[in-house]
Amino acid sequence: MADTAPQNYSNHARFVPLFHFVTFGILVLNVLWAGYKLVRFFSFDAVMALLVAVALVLLFFFCRIFPLTAQDRVIRLEERLRLARLLPADQQARIEELRPRQLVALRFASDAELPGLVARVLAGELTDPKAIKQAIQNWRADHLRV
């Protein structure tokens, strides 16, 4: 991936237009068309067409969710190892208190600011992944996101 712009909160999300917009749009049109045909010309074939159309939309979502879940598991492991290396002893004992979504959000923090952000998360000041990401000053890019 040839990303040249520095990554930050406003541009870190990954969108693949052909997948997120074109493919999803075609699948939604297919569901609508199958629904129209079912209402207009009720038959077993129309029921099956609608069921297949809905199954394709579900498949679309699962094709995105399954790899993201696997990737988040790897990120959680990487971040726990990183935290064990960078945090002071009192914070290391509390690594398990961090929720998975918080660990995933913290991966963008630079090594220098990570202990401070973890302290804020453990104190309850930052709980939402969005707030954690917005609090990061020195962004550590992740261009390999699924």
C-alpha positions as CSV (number, residue, x, y, z in Angstrom):
1,M,0.0,0.0,0.0
2,A,1.5,3.3,-1.0
3,D,0.0,5.6,1.6
4,T,2.1,8.8,1.7
5,A,0.0,11.0,3.8
6,P,0.6,10.7,7.6
7,Q,-2.1,8.7,9.2
8,N,-4.3,10.3,12.0
9,Y,-7.7,10.0,13.5
10,S,-9.5,11.7,10.6
11,N,-8.0,9.5,7.9
12,H,-7.3,6.1,9.6
13,A,-10.5,4.3,8.6
14,R,-10.1,2.1,5.7
15,F,-12.7,2.2,2.9
16,V,-12.5,0.3,-0.3
17,P,-15.0,2.0,-2.6
18,L,-15.6,-1.0,-4.8
19,F,-16.3,-3.1,-1.8
20,H,-18.1,-0.7,0.6
21,F,-20.1,1.2,-1.9
22,V,-20.4,-0.5,-5.3
23,T,-20.7,-4.1,-4.1
24,F,-22.9,-3.2,-1.2
25,G,-25.0,-1.0,-3.4
26,I,-25.5,-3.8,-5.9
27,L,-26.5,-6.2,-3.1
28,V,-29.0,-3.8,-1.7
29,L,-30.5,-3.2,-5.1
30,N,-30.8,-7.0,-5.5
31,V,-32.7,-7.3,-2.2
32,L,-35.0,-4.5,-3.2
33,W,-35.6,-6.0,-6.6
34,A,-36.2,-9.5,-5.1
35,G,-38.6,-7.9,-2.6
36,Y,-40.5,-6.1,-5.3
37,K,-40.8,-9.3,-7.4
38,L,-42.0,-11.2,-4.3
39,V,-44.8,-8.6,-3.6
40,R,-45.7,-8.1,-7.2
41,F,-45.5,-11.8,-8.5
42,F,-45.6,-14.0,-5.4
43,S,-44.2,-17.5,-6.1
44,F,-41.8,-20.0,-4.6
45,D,-39.1,-18.7,-6.9
46,A,-39.6,-15.1,-5.7
47,V,-39.3,-16.3,-2.1
48,M,-36.1,-18.1,-2.9
49,A,-34.7,-15.1,-4.8
50,L,-35.4,-12.9,-1.8
51,L,-33.8,-15.4,0.6
52,V,-30.7,-15.7,-1.6
53,A,-30.5,-11.9,-1.9
54,V,-30.6,-11.5,1.9
55,A,-28.0,-14.3,2.3
56,L,-25.7,-12.4,0.0
57,V,-26.0,-9.3,2.1
58,L,-25.3,-11.3,5.2
59,L,-22.3,-12.8,3.4
60,F,-21.1,-9.3,2.6
61,F,-21.1,-8.4,6.3
62,F,-19.5,-11.6,7.5
63,C,-16.7,-11.3,4.8
64,R,-15.8,-8.0,6.6
65,I,-16.5,-8.9,10.2
66,F,-14.6,-12.3,10.4
67,P,-11.2,-11.0,9.3
68,L,-11.6,-7.9,11.4
69,T,-12.3,-10.0,14.5
70,A,-9.2,-12.2,13.8
71,Q,-7.1,-9.1,13.2
72,D,-8.3,-7.5,16.5
73,R,-7.3,-10.7,18.4
74,V,-3.8,-10.3,17.0
75,I,-3.7,-6.6,17.8
76,R,-4.8,-7.3,21.4
77,L,-1.9,-9.7,21.7
78,E,0.6,-7.3,20.2
79,E,-0.6,-4.5,22.4
80,R,-0.4,-6.6,25.6
81,L,3.2,-7.5,24.7
82,R,3.9,-3.8,24.0
83,L,2.3,-2.7,27.2
84,A,4.3,-5.2,29.2
85,R,7.4,-3.7,27.7
86,L,6.6,0.0,28.1
87,L,4.4,0.4,31.2
88,P,5.7,1.0,34.7
89,A,5.2,-2.0,37.1
90,D,2.1,-0.6,38.7
91,Q,0.3,-0.2,35.4
92,Q,1.6,-3.6,34.1
93,A,-0.4,-5.3,36.8
94,R,-3.6,-3.7,35.4
95,I,-3.2,-4.6,31.7
96,E,-5.9,-7.2,31.9
97,E,-8.4,-4.4,33.0
98,L,-8.2,-2.9,29.5
99,R,-11.1,-3.9,27.4
100,P,-10.4,-5.4,23.9
101,R,-11.7,-2.3,22.1
102,Q,-9.5,0.0,24.2
103,L,-6.4,-2.1,23.4
104,V,-7.3,-1.9,19.7
105,A,-7.6,1.9,20.0
106,L,-4.4,2.3,22.0
107,R,-2.3,0.7,19.2
108,F,-2.2,4.0,17.4
109,A,-0.4,5.7,20.3
110,S,3.3,6.3,20.1
111,D,5.5,4.5,22.6
112,A,6.2,7.8,24.4
113,E,2.6,8.7,25.1
114,L,1.2,5.2,25.7
115,P,1.8,5.0,29.5
116,G,0.0,8.4,29.9
117,L,-3.0,7.3,27.8
118,V,-3.2,3.9,29.6
119,A,-3.2,5.8,33.0
120,R,-6.1,7.9,31.7
121,V,-8.0,4.8,30.5
122,L,-7.5,3.0,33.7
123,A,-8.6,6.1,35.7
124,G,-11.9,6.1,33.7
125,E,-11.1,9.4,32.0
126,L,-11.0,7.8,28.6
127,T,-13.3,4.8,28.0
128,D,-14.6,5.0,24.5
129,P,-12.2,3.9,21.7
130,K,-13.1,7.0,19.7
131,A,-12.1,9.2,22.6
132,I,-8.9,7.3,23.1
133,K,-8.0,7.7,19.4
134,Q,-8.8,11.4,19.5
135,A,-6.5,11.9,22.6
136,I,-3.5,10.6,20.7
137,Q,-1.0,13.3,19.8
138,N,1.7,11.3,18.0
139,W,-0.1,8.8,15.8
140,R,1.5,5.5,15.1
141,A,0.2,4.5,11.7
142,D,-1.4,1.1,10.9
143,H,-1.5,0.7,7.1
144,L,-2.0,-3.0,7.3
145,R,-5.6,-2.8,8.6
146,V,-7.9,-5.3,6.9
